[in-house]
Every structure is written in structure tokens, then in C-alpha cells.
Amino acid sequence: MRRIPVVAAALLCLTLFGGFARADEIRVLQPSGGTFDAGATVLIRWDYTFLEAMPQTAAEKLMRIELMHFAETGGSGHGGGTAWTLDRTIADVDVLSTRYAWQVPTLVGGPNQVIRIRMLNRPALTANSVPFTLRKVSSAMPRMPFRPLTIAVTSPEGGKTYYIGDKVVIAWSKALIQNDGTVWLFVCWPDRTTCGGGYPVANSGSFEWTISEPEAHDLVIKVQAPDDSPVGYSGVFHVKKRIHVPHGVLVGPLKKL
């Protein structure tokens, strides 16, 4: 009988049982159980561990959030199991945003609900939340219409051009969030739905931001309270690269004397 060298055997075990062969991992952190009423806002949070190449393009970053429910089919062995049903697609988001505030529709409800997330360009990379319950609200107890409050973001100014490397003051009103010690700042695309990871700062009403974008873009700043409501957005502003002209270099045509 041929023996496998000790080192080769160790590497084989690591490969088979989750050592060096691990791939990217995606997990749903929230919701983690509980009961939510129709019309309530549920914070969906996730994380993504990069053990392979970090996604770069918008298509590589696109992740779908879905509402699922399951039912036990009964029986045992091959006669039983779990039947899964897709209730609805909630949103397609940037996986790097790590959170999404979802308002529960009035026409869904029941136990054994889960949030499923999956990368659209890698369908096998999926994760489910802990099961939770969605509770329909009785028509005898009408709820007040959902009216999100808005934080006034006064800087950066919409329509203005800023340059990569500049220091820009992000300014917001504290009128709605006076009791919050921190806020979260996000850099977003103009559609407001695709944002980079949030950055917590003191709720002082202003923060000096150094623009570190690698390329020219149109952007929006999002300011969000720690409990995800209220939020506010700046206007769409432009970020460009500054053209540096070395000292002593003439720019433009020379006129003949």
C-alpha cells in the first residue's frame, strides 16, 4: 500500500474540511428572529468576507435581497422535508453597502419568513437569515401613514464641482437628531440606493472629508441616524481630477512677435 507523505496528507485534510480551500463567505446578520408588523421598517444587515478577489465593477458588487418563507412537508426520511417559496424580490443593492432599510409591505405575513441574499454574478454564493414572523395589522387598528423624516444636509452643495484631494466640509442639521451622539456618513451614487460602507462620526453637525475618489464621478453624501431613521442626502455634486501644471510651463499657443 502506497503511503501519502505527512505534509501532503495535512494539505489534503485542510482542503477537504474547510482549510485553504475556503471561498468568499456572505452572511445575514440582521434580522435575527423576532416579530415585525406590516408597515414597520426592518434593518437588513450582512457582511461579506473576501478570501478571493474583491469585486470591482458594479455588476460584480450587485447583490439581490429576497423575502422567502418555508413550510415543513411532514414525514421522515425521504418522505419529508422543507418546501421553500419566494415571496418577493426586495431590492438589488451593492454588497459593500452592508445594510438596507426595508419597509414591510401590508400584503405579506406569517411565520417562518427569512431574508435570503445572493450575489447575482455568483448564484451559488447565498445566505439566509434566522427565521422571523411578519404580522399583518388588523384593519380595525389602522396605522398612521409612513412619513420618513429628513435630515437637512447643507454641504457639499448640489451642482458644485470639487476636486480629488480637496477637504470638503459635510454639514447637516441636528434638529431631528439632537439626542444622538453619532451619525453615519455614506458616499453614494446619484441614485442614492448604491452607497459605500458607512463611517460613524460625532453628531457635531459637520465633518471635514478629504475626497479620496480614484476617478471623476457624480456623487451624493448620505447622513443617517444610528437607528436608520431619519436620513438625509446632499444634492448631486461633481468630483474631478485637478490638472497640475508644472511651474514654468507655458500653456496655450505662443503669438508671433
Summary of the structure (lengths in Angstrom):
residues: 257
radius of gyration: 24.9
end to end distance: 94.8
largest distance: 98.9
contacts: 661
relative contact order: 0.15
helix: 8%
strand: 45%
